[in-house]
Amino acid sequence: RPRVLSGIQPTADSFHLGNYLGAVRQWVTLQETHDAFYCVVDLHAITVATEPAALRRRSRVAAAQLFAAGLDPERATVFVQSHVREHTELAWILICQTGMGEAARMTQFKDKSAKFGEQAASVGLFTYPILQAADILIYQANSVPVGADQKQHLELTRDLGQRFNHRFGDTFTIPEPYILKEVEKITDLQDPSAKMSKSSSSPAGILDVLEQPGPLRKKVMRAVTDTGSEVLFDEENKPGISNLLRIQSALTGTAIPDLVARYEGQGYGTFKKEVAEAVVETFTPIRERTEKLLADEVELDRLLAIGAERARVVARHTMAEVRDRVGFLPSL
Ligand code: TYM
């Protein structure tokens, strides 16, 4: 079976619709056909200042949501990144293969560090994409299901993998991004030019998976729409409506032209109401299962321990080879 790996940050108290449609839903599908590894990337979360109690809570909430969304602990290896120490070790070795200029070109670092000033940003935020490369390469992943915002990090991962193979001999599988065009960038409901994002969207622009139906409906009904009153897919002139159409299509499995035909002559109201219902119908069972899983932390931690154990087997195997190739002495 080909292997997939992906990760998600525990930086908020819930995933949002962009995480779900852009990534997590594909993770669930791919567990059927792939040897699947999915991690809650807590090491990435601490690249910006994080309260220990919040990190602990959010890591469990993230893991619970992954199981609630349909990941099966029997089939997929779901784990917490910091439980597998080899990620950090490989990250260091890859950091030493990365040029300063190469790392400085990463646009996500530029965006994130701009918020508190580049001088105040941590070195960890700067090396963030290299840790991500380590996450992927250590499992010899063939493909990486992500949203469009991760494209550049995947390019870097491929470059670092190829460079290592070239310098030290064939060691890593070079992964391909797995990005579904239709859902690669879900936009902010209040600003259709920006991606929906836990760090930059206002609460009104984000639909959280764990949110109650009331606020979810309200946010969809208040989503920024465009001039005119027709439901048409037109990214240029109707980015707000186009985003809602993409969401509705992904959630209901109805093609966009069929949706456009269905809402012809009906205005925005009916359309938005049905989008809201599709969101509520998708999120409600996930929220309920998440709550159940969080009520039994012992069981949740046990599932994560099983995942970590399976992940470690692969990570250790890769690292034994990496250490030798780099020229580290065997530790007897
Ligand atoms: P993170 O935690 O920001 O997001 C998790 C996943 O959700 C996708 N995503 C979106 N997709 C479509 N529309 C959106 N508005 C949207 N917002 C987020 C992201 O593309 C991502 O797939 N660096 C990664 C975490 C990571 C990782 C990895 C990913 C660490 N190691 C190894 C893959 C492989 C991140 O910050 O994702």
Residues whose N, C-alpha, C, O or C-beta is under 5 A from the ligand:
A	BS01	TYM	L5 S6 G7 I8 Q9 G18 N19 G22 A23 V41 Q132 D135 P145 V146 G147 A148 D149 Q150 V183 E184 K185 I186 K195 M196
